Amino acid sequence: MTVYQHGFKPVELPVVSKGRRAAFTLVELLVVIAIIAILTALLLPAVQAARAAARRTSCFNNLKQIGLAVHNYVQANSKLPPSFCWNGILGDPGGNWSAQARILPYLEQTNLESDIDYTQPYSGLHVHGSTTQLKISAVRVPTYLCPDEEQDRQRLSSGLPEHYPLNYGVNLGIWKVYDPINNSGGLGTFHPNARIRVGTIMDGTSNTLMAAEVKGFTGYYRNSGTATATLPANPDTICSMGGTFKNSPPKDPSGHTEWVDGRAHQTGVTTVFGPNTKAQCTEGGVVFDVDWTNYQEGKTTTAVTYAAVTARSYHAGLVNVVLMDGSVRAVINSIDLLVWRALSTRNGGEVIPPLD
């Protein structure tokens, strides 16, 4: 189109096309999709690592809260809570509440703890005012669960909520848990009928284990009746040491599923084997990573209770622990076994190298 302006030469203006704007070609679209896929693949591991770190931090905080709760319990009672209480009478289920139950008021769980009658069995007590008659044992206590627990759910009995698992077991020592004949416990900081004062921990609170991670729904053998003070040679021997597997398939394995129960296989940990050591046994065609207890506490008046209850976690290569001074540490799987065992004794006189 030509425009004539006074005193100037004609000016040619461009003609604007009324056609459609050019779109992405298929090749360009595929290139964009490929770039997005590459960026996602690069970012996903970083996002997963950040989430794992956040869950581990939450686990750290749980152990820190447990450590503070134990110290507040000590301040109020002048001694550590017992892992289990028993009057020496076979068949008496009263008083068998765990140390974890006894520190509930110091974990902002006063309302739940107020419903506990420590002279009565936990199987018959319910949450006050519960319209569904929910058992205390089936209540989820958030502080006792690691965010990585793969089975954060109630354990059922006849289709009804019966128990809730936990991920932190108190330190019962290396192997021996309890001798009913003389009412003596093991080398750890907790044991049945214990009245341990912090001041009697001669190894020092910064060198002594309070609690460590465990996995919910762990298979275990119990009540074989055969055990001596000699430690198992290796994890493989567990499978041949006898006892009843609890529970047999198709039921869920029931170790560390009862935060209310003070027995070793439910709320304790021992250091026979190092962190995350596998003791794999086959039951019903299924392979389980198991624990072992020759006799449950309160089930015999003559036999010493020995237990291999291994610290396990869902964190790669380590377990988190809280020491008696309240500090939280990550202990790698490759820690020297003698150091790991020394960490669980309160008066062993060992020198513990730095864990960090």
Secondary structure, 3 states (H helix, E strand, C coil): CEECCCCCCCEECCCCCCCCCCCCCHHHHHHHHHHHHHHHHHHHHHHHHHHHHHHHHHHHHHHHHHHHHHHHHHHHHCCCCCCCCCCCCCCCCCCCECHHHHCHHHHCCHHHHCCCCCCCCHHHCECCCCCCCCEHHHCCCHHHCCCCCCCCCCEEECCEEEECCCCEEEECCCCEEEECCCCEECCCCCCCCCCCCHHHCCCCHHHCEEEEECCCCEEEEECCCCCCCCCCCCHHHHHHCCCEEECCCCCCCCECCCCCECCHHHHEECCCCCCCCCCEEEECCEEEEEEEECCCCCCCCCCCEEEECCCCCCCCCEEEEEECCCCEEEEECCCCHHHHHHHCCCCCCCCCCCCC
